[in-house]
């Protein structure tokens, strides 16, 4: 991976984010009908995909692309370089006029994620694997915070909290934000100590946030502590745990204890 790949990932994520914001100018989420909000989401998703696909085709014509909004096929499985993108992660939040949506751009090369960028357009920020600051691997002195999906929290979440609290000696609480990228950034920036998800994630949901989180020194695995794999068919990841290493170990052990 060259530094040019990282710059490309960051620049394209930022450009797509600016376009998404421009498409929302004048849109009144409180006054919009359900159909109007869906139309905005659909148009924005497609426009962001087309921007990213065109930018990558122009800059890296020999690379493969896996996008949530693209047509997938088996050709990418034989490629050594695959861009994995989510043009608009957190579409519902975007259509609600909220700020917790993201653009994901990641590069997978021969088995590993080597570059990634997560743009948070409404917050005016882009986090990438080349500049994200390292996290401190420690148990919080106060309450340990878990960030989870609002609509699909882990099935074992309620049962997990008591043994996790006992293992780490702190109170544990859970809360929700939108995009998977925003959830990962919550952990990277220290507002949360772990992000848990137990089903239904695709590679485009995970790749860029996982790359950025790993670059910050966070543990990125499934809920049993196993490494994640990409550029597969179908492109499903399923489970995800992003956490400080000491917290990740405790989460994995606490979840395992529930199965005993």
Secondary structure, 3 states (H helix, E strand, C coil): CCHHHHHHHHHHHHHHHHHHHHHHCCCCCCCCCHHHHHHHHHHHHHHHHHHHHHHHHHHCCCCEEEECCCCCCHHHHHCCEEEEEEEEECHHHHHCCCCCCEEEEEEEECCEEEEEEEEEHHHCEEEECCCCCCCCCCCCCCCEEEEECCCCCCCCHHHHHHHHHHHHCCCEEEEECCCHHHHHHHHHCCCCCEEEEEEEEEHHHHHHHHHHHHHCCCEEECCCCCCCCCCCCCCEEEEEEEECHHHHHHHHHHHHHHHC
